[in-house]
C-alpha cells in the first residue's frame, strides 16, 4: 500500500501493478480495489498483472494472456470465462490440467505410527513407492506440522517414522535425508531456496557430496549438475548462474524441486506445491510430480486446494484438529465430501 501511495504521489497517468495483493489481507484488497476503480474513473490507465482469476474478473476491463514470452490471447473480460483464459494460458483444455494416474504403486517406503507433535495427535499412515499421497485440511489442522515432523524439521513428542524399514530419529533433518526423505517446504523463497544466489549454488548446497572433493566444491561439477536439472525439469532460465530471485514463481519451485530430487530421495515431501504459481506453471508442476512418482518415489503433498487434491492424488488423508479422519481414493474423491471431513462432519 505504501508503494501504491508513492506512485500516486507522482500523479501517474499509467499505473502498473505486479501481483499487488500477494501480501494483502482481504480487507486491504477491498481498499486497493476501491482506489483502483476511482483512478480508472479519473482516466488513469492501469496495467494489472495477476494469476488470481477472481481479481481479474472483478476489476479488469480487458485481458492479455502471455505464454513463453509471447502474447497468445487477448480480449474483453465481458463474455469471457475462466476456462477460456485457462485454455489460453496452458495451451490445452482445462480438463487436461492433471496428468493421468498410473498404476505404479510398489512396496511401502514411509511408515508413520502414532506420530504426535504440538497440533498433530496420534497420526498413522503408510505411503508406497510410486504413489502420490495427499494430506488435506483447513488451516491449523496440523497438515504442515505433519510434514515438518516427518522431514525432521520439527521434533515429535511421540510416535515413530520409518523409511524403507529403518526408523528415523525425530527432529533430525540430516537423519531424514540420509534415510531417503527430502522436504520441499511451503515457503520456497525463504525456506526452500536462496533467491539471492544462483541456480547452481542453490542446487549444490544440498548436494555437496556430489559436487565436492575433500570439502572443496568443484565449479565444473556444480554447473553440470545444475545444467542437467535445468534440462530435466524444463527450468526456463538464461543459464545455471542466473539468480533464483529473477525467475518466475513456477521456475523457482522447479529449482527447489531440483535441489531435493538431485538427492535421489525415496520419499519426497512437498508442502503447497503450487501456491503463488500461475495456472500454466501449475500444469507443469503436476506433470513433474506425477513423473517423479512414476519413477518409483513415494510423493507426499500437502495442499489447501481441493481441486488439486482431487486431481493429483492417488490417496487422500483428510485432517481435522490434528488427526487423520479417514482415507479417500483420489480417483473417486468428491470435493464436498473432503470439505465435510476437513470440518469434522460425518459423511
Buried (B, 14 or more C-beta within 10 A) or exposed (E): EEEBEEBEEEEBEEBEBEBBBEEEEEEEBEEBBEBBEEBBEEEBEBEBEBBBEEBBBEBBEEBEBBBEEEEBBEBEBEEBEEEBBBBBBBEEEBEEBBBEBEEBBEEBBBBBBEBBBBBBBEBBBBBBBBBBBBBBBBEEBBBBBBBBBBBBBBEBEEBBBBBBEEEBBBBBBEBBBBBBBBBBBBEBBEEBBBBEBBBBBBBBBBBEEBBBEEEEBBEEBBBBBBBBBBEBBEBBBEEBBBBBEEBBBBBBBBBBBBBBBBBEBBBBBBBBBBBBBBBBBBBBBBBBBBBBBBEBBBBBBBBBBBEBBBBBBBBBBBBBBBBBBEEBEBEEBEEEBBBBBBEBEEE
